Amino acid sequence: MAAALDVRVMNQDQATLGLHTKGLMVMEQPTCICNGPKFNSNVDHYRARRRDGFSKSIPVHRGSESALIMTPKDAEGYHGSDGFNDVQFGTTPDVTRVQEEGAVLAICRHVRENPGEVTLVALGPLTNVALAFKLCPDITSQIKEMFIMGGNCEGVGNVSMSAEFNFYVDPEAAFVVLNKNNCPTYIATWELCYKYCKVDMDWRLNCLGKIDTPQAKMMNALEKVWYDNYSFHPDHFIMCDQLAMAAALDVRVMTKTKRHW
């Protein structure tokens, strides 16, 4: 008997965060990675995956260049101008797996080809997902489940006093996705990541950081830029995208959920 099909489509923005989530992805089926808003970010995501050996069957699709309505706030101050904290690796990005098919059409196609079997993991602004829902409204009832990193539950912000970055830069997209989708949806809000998930920085640096793999070495090089000037909780390793991806891979990591919709 063949193994059950398990297709995951990941929509993310910055490569520095994507490396952690990619390290969690151990799947039999190829994963479609839809990046944006800058095409350079696509190139860097793909370069990372080529360097660490995880990219052989993972296509990369170009995402939206901008938010649905407003001009988005750039994350350059946090992720650098290239999404890689401006860390230089001395390599030329290989774009051979960047697909001609755009992210929005790719999302629609994956869902339609595998109705009821696609887990959609959204780790960045929801622009691509919202556009897919508007272009192909039938897919909103064909997605198996959705895991989102973004938004707030207590009004604690990171890009403003009360707003989380992913929802802040495209609130209309967040509205479309949350109002149109018809599948179980789990949201890892900023407060969960910032206030309630307590992981010691010592573990990040001296346990995870000491693993002798290309992935760990790349993460260390990229995140050193943050840790040299850490402004949130200097004693805590704050995980955001990692929490949503971990839950998508194994729902048992969620010890408690609360329904709000």
N, C-alpha and C positions, 0 to 999 in steps of 0.2 A: 504493500500500500504506500503510495507516495506521501511524502511529508506535506502537511498543510502549507499552502502558499502564505507567505508573510512578507508583504511588500510595505516598505516604509518610505515615505516621501518627506524629506527634511527641508524646511525653508529657514535659512539663516542669513545673518548679515556679515558679522565680522569674523575673520579667520582666527584671531587670538582665542575667542571663546569656542569656536568650532573644533579646535584641536582636542579639547577635553571631551566633547560630546562624540567626536569621531572615534576616539579611543574606546568608547563604550559600545560602539556599534559592531556587533559580531552577528552577521546575518547571512543566511544562505542566498537570499535574493538580492540583486543589485539595488542600491539606494539612489534615488534621484535627489540631487542637492541643488536647490534653487537659490541662488545668491543675488544680492542687490544691496543698495541701489547702484553702486559703482561697479562697472565691468572689471576694473582692476582688482576688485575684491575677489571676483570669480577666478582670475588668474592666480592669485595668491592662495586661495583655497586649494586649487588644483595642484599648485606647486607643492604645497604641504603634503597632499595625499600621495604625490609621486615620490617625494622624499622618504616617506615612512612606509611605503609599500601597501597602502590600503586602497589604492585607486584603480586597480586593474579592471574592475567591473562597475565602477561608479561614474555614471555620466554627470556632467555639470551643465546646468541650464541657466542662461542669463535671465535675471529678474528685472523688475520694474526699475526705471531710472529715477523715479520720484514718487512722492506720496500721491494719493488720489486727488487731493485739493491743495493743501497747504505746502509751502516750501519747508522741507524737513530740516530739523536741527541736525548738524553733522556730528558724528561721534569721533571726529579727528582728534579732539583733545584727549580722548581716552584710548583709542585704538591706533593712533597715528594716521598719517595721510594715506597709507596703503592697506590699512586693516591688519597689519602685521607689526604694529608698534614701531614701524620704520627700522626694523632690525634687518641688516643686510646679510644674506647667506652666500653671496658670490655665485648664484646660479641664475640661469635664464628661464623664466617661466615657460612650461610646456603646455600649450593650449590645445593639443590634439584631441582631448576628450571634451572640450567645450562644444556643446551641441548647437546646431543651427536652430533647432526647435527651442522656443522661448519657455521660460519657467511656467507661465500661466497655461499654455497649451499642454505642457508636459504633465502638469497636475491633473488637468481634465482627462488626458489620455490614460494615465496610470489608473485613475479611479474607474473610468468606464471599462477598461480592459479587465479590471479585477474588482467588480462590485462586491461590497461587503467585506473586503479583505485588506484594504489599505489603511494603515495607521499613518496619519498625517502629524508630523512633529514640527511645530512652528516656533522657531527660536529667535526670530527677528521681528521687525514690523510686519504686519499682516497684509501688506499691499498685494502681494502676489496671490495669496489665498482669496482675498476679497474679489480681485479681478476674475479669478477662476470661478468663483461662485456666481458672479454676475454674468459671465460669458456662458457658463454651462450650469444653470441652476439645478439640473437633474442630479449633479454629483453630490449635492448637499445631503441627500438621503442615501447615498451609496458608500459613504466613507464609514469604515468600521469604528474608528475612534480618533479623537484629536487630543494632542498634548501641546499646551501653549506655555511659553515663558513670557510673562508680561503683565502689565496692569498692577492694580493695588487692591488691598482688602482693608487697609486701615488709613489710607490717605497719606502714607509716607512715601516721599519721592526720591529719585536720584538725579533726575535732570532738571527738576524744579522742586519747590517745597513739597508738592503733593502729587507729582506725576512720575510714573516710570517711563523710561526711554522708549521702549518698543511701542507702547500704546500712545505715547505723547506725540511721536513724530508722524503717526497716521491714525488719529482717533476715528476717522470715518471708516477706515478699513477694519478697525477693531469692531466698530458698531455693526458693519455688514456681516462679518464672520460670526459674531456672537448671536446675531438675530436670525441668520439664514441657515446655519448648520443644523442638522437633525441627527446628530450622533452624540454619544457620550463624550463630553469635553472636560478635560482636566487642566486647570491653570495653576502654574507655579508663580505666584505673585512676588513682587519685590520684597514684601515684608517677610515672606517665608524664607527667602534667600538671605536677606540682610539681618533679620532679627532672630529667627527661630532655628535656623540650621547652623549649629555651632561646631565648626571644625577648626582645630588649632592650626595656626600657621606653622608651628613646629612640625606637624604631620606633613603638611604640604611640602616643606623644604627638605626635611630629613627622612621622610619615608617615600612619598610619591616622587619627590625630586631626586632621590638617589637611585631610582630604577634605571638600569643600564640598557635603555632602548632608544632608538632614534626619536620616537614620539616624546618621551620624557625629556630628552636633551633639547628638543625644539621648544617644548613648553617652557622649560627653564629659561632659555635664551629670550623668548618673547616676553615672559611675565616678569623677568628681572626689572624691566622698565617700570612696571607697576610697583613692585615691592621696594624699590629704592626710594620711592616717594609715596608710600601707601597712606591714603587719607581717610579711609573708612574705619575699619577696626584693625589696627596693626597686628593684633594678636590672633585674628580670625581669618581663615581662608574662606572667602565668600564665594559660594557656588550658585550659579543661576541656571544657565542652559543645561548644566550637568544634571540638575534635579529633574527637569522635565524629560530629558532623554532617558535617564535611569528608570523613571516611572513607565515610560513607553516600552522599555525593554522588559520590565518585570514589575507588574502592578503591585506586587507584594512589598515593594519598598515604601509604598504609601501606607503608613500606619494609621492614618486618619484622614478622611475627606469630609467636606461639608458642602451640601448642595445649596446654591444661591440662585439658580435660574429656573 
